[in-house]
Amino acid sequence: MISQIRGKLLSKTPPNIILDVNGIGYEISIPMTNFYNLPQVSEEVSLFTHYVVREDAQLLYGFLTSLEKSLFCEVIKANGVGPKLGLAILSSMNASEFCIAISEKNTKQLLKIPGIGKRTADRLIVELADKLEDFNTELAGLNYDVSLSENNSNIESEAVNALVSLGYRETDSRKTVKNIFKQDFSLEDTIKYALKSMIN
């Protein structure tokens, strides 16, 4: 299982990218809502990934946040929805918009997504309505910050991952790390002060 990957961005060909990880190029499909927020080619990026093994292929799907990866995994559990359609869904609207469409039973909005007909839209609403309730609150504060310098970006990203692994919400972790981070902070400093801030 490949759950997260970090490397240098070699190329961007929507909806795919190639990531160089220690000399090995990984082709990863990502939703267009994430694609627009990627850094420039040759810069480093970290992605949360979902690994799919088929008889004829091994596929990687990547996401800038663990929330979007989790949402993707919930979506493709729905009857008749595979990774390809899941990618189309999160490319046609952002994660928050999709959750709102499901919660409001907005079939008309779902029908605008390529590959979704009336029956699939109704099925998504029935199967996902209860599962996606918790996503709305967390997605509301979601934002991407890929414009930081490489070193600072690495430290902040690793600090956020550490906080998430401790059970904190990713949106809260990102906000806290961004608020307390200083240029001379090490990873340990960042985690320490972030935890102190979140506990208080």
N, C-alpha and C positions, 0 to 999 in steps of 0.2 A: 504494500500500500504506500503510495506517495501522497502525503497529506499536505506538504508545504514545500516550496522550492524557491531558491533565491539564486540569481545569476545576472549576467550582463545581457541586456536586450540587444540581440543581433539584427532582427528584422521585424517589421510590422506589416502584415498583409491581412487585413480584416477578413474574417474574425480571428485569424491565427497570428501567433507570434513565435519566434524562435528564441529560446533562452540558452545562453552558453553557461553551463555549470561545470567548471573544472575541465573545459575542453570538449564536453559533450553537449551537442545541441538538442534541446528538447522542443518539439513542436507542441504548442498549447493553444487550445481554442478558448477564447474568452468572450463574454457578452460585450456588445458594442457600448453599453453604458459604462463599462470599465475601460474599454479600449481608448475612449477619448481622454481618460485620466492617466494614461501611461506616461512615463518619462520619455525622454528622447532616446533614439537608438544609441547604443554604446553606454548608456547609463544602467545602473543596477536597479533591479526591482525584485520584490518578494511577493509571491502569490500563494494563496491557499488553493489547494488542488483536489480534484476528484478524479480518481483513476478508474477507467472503464476497460474491461477486458472482454473482447468478443472473439469469435472464431477466426475472423479475418483481420482483426486490428486490435491494437492497444492504444487507447486514447486518453489524453490528459485535458481536463477542463480547469481553467484557472480563474481566480477571483481576487480582487484587491483586499477584501475583508472576509473574515470568517463568517460574518452574518450572511453575506450573499452566498457563500458556499453552502451554508446550512439551509438557506432558502431553496437553492437549486436542488439539493438532495431531497428536500420535502416534495418539491414539484415533480421530480421524476419518479417518485413513488406512486403518483396518481396513475390509475389504470389507463393505459394507452398513451402515456407520455414518456418518451425516452429522452436521452441526453440531447439529441439534436433539437427536439421541440423545446426542451427546457432552455437551451441556449437561445433559441428564437424568442421565447417569452421574455427573458431578461435582457434581450437586445432591443426589443420593441418598446419596453417601458422599464423604468428603473424599479428596483426592488420595492420601494415604498409605494409607488403607483400601482404595482401589481397587487400588493397586499390590500390596498384600499379597494381596488376593483373587486377582489374576492369578497372582502367583508361587506361591501355594498351590493353584492350580487349583480355587478354591472356587466351583464352578458354582452351588451353592445360594445363596450370597450375591449373585452377579451376577443371578440370576433375580428378586431382589427389586426390581430397577431397572425402572421403567416402560418398556415398549417392548422389553425384552430377553427373548427366548425361549431355549429350550435350544440351538438351532442357533447363534444369535448369541453366546451365552455361550461356547460351545465355540470358535467362530471367534475371539473376542477373546483367549481364552487361548492359542490356537495362534499367532496373529499378533503378540501383544504381549509374550509371556513374556520373550523375550530382550531386547526393546527397552526394557523398563521396569526392568531390574535396577539401573541406575545412579540411577534416581529415588528408590528407597527410602531410601538413605543421606541424600540431600540433603533429602528431605521430612521426615525424622525431627525435624529441628530447626526446622522452619518455624513461624513465628508471625506474627501480625499486630499492628501497633502503630499504631492510628489515633487515639489519644487525646492525642497530643502537640500542642503549640501549632502554628499554621499555619506560622510562620517556621521553627521548629526541624524540623518534619516535612519541609518542602521541602528544607532543607539536608541532612538525613540521607538522604532518599530520593534526592536527586541524587548524593550521595556513594556510596551503594550502587550506583546505576546505573553510576557511573564505574568502580567496582571490578569490577563484573560485565563491563563492556566490555573490561576489561584481562585477563579470563580467570579471575577468582576466582569461586568458587561463591557463589551468592546468599545461602545460609544463613550461610556463614562471613562474608561481607561485612556482613550485617545485625548479626550478633553483635558483630563487631569495632567497627563504627561506634557501636553502642549503648554499648559499654563505654568507648570513648575520648571520646565526645562531651561537650562542655561548652557551657553556655549562650552564652558569648561567642565560640564558634568560628565562623569563616567557612567557606564551602564548601571553600576552598583548605586551611585549617587541618585540617578534618575529613578530607579525602582524604590529606593529608600524614601525619598521625598514624596514620590507619588503615593506610596502606601500610607505615609503619615497624613497626607492631605485627604485621602479617601476615607481613612478611619475617623479623622476629625470631622 
